[in-house]
């Protein structure tokens, strides 16, 4: 199932956050959306998951579903799961309880399905397994990010929307989380739309890169092509 964004414009009052954006996120790919602070990356993800309304344009999922017209809950029921920026987990609950919460979003699922999905997350992130009884507010930043991603995975998403998973994390932890995402994508064929300021790390695991500059899509190309074009990197990515 491909996600097709067509002529999407999104405003925050008088501020135009996204301007006439058009791109595809092919099924089974990792697509990285990169761009500077305030480029509109989070706004774009929030609109895809129904948390924010578009001013105009369309977001088509699987040829059938016009996401811009659906409520967040209906969008989740299409298998689209958003892991927002800021490692949002329920701080008073343990690691395991947070993962159980992720099961709420699984459709027609049995308790044993959720238990199996949680085991898979523990295999993916052994650190969470070691800390399953620990309260989420006592986890390190990297562990919390693993938990936020893990909780999203319990719903077995078809499309995973990840907002800046690398934010505030040590480079080694970033590499570890990105490698895990890449392995997971290969294993499950899930589609991942990854928003990142950390352009290099994101493009390394992505097949496609979309560069946003002040709300406009300035590049939508093969990730390797973007990485190897130094003029383009200087102009938009600052390295
Ligand atoms: P960052 O990398 O810093 O998180 P971003 O690329 O995710 O940035 P957005 O958070 O989408 O950017 O913001 C895009 C623009 O919209 C910014 O100019 C921001 O100030 C503005 N904006 C975002 N949310 C709101 C809001 N709720 N009300 C008003 N303006 C907003």
Boltz pocket constraint, residues with backbone or C-beta under 6 A from the ligand:
constraints:
  - pocket:
      binder: B
      contacts: [[A, 12], [A, 13], [A, 15], [A, 16], [A, 17], [A, 35], [A, 36], [A, 37], [A, 38], [A, 39], [A, 40], [A, 41], [A, 42], [A, 43], [A, 44], [A, 197]]
      max_distance: 6.0
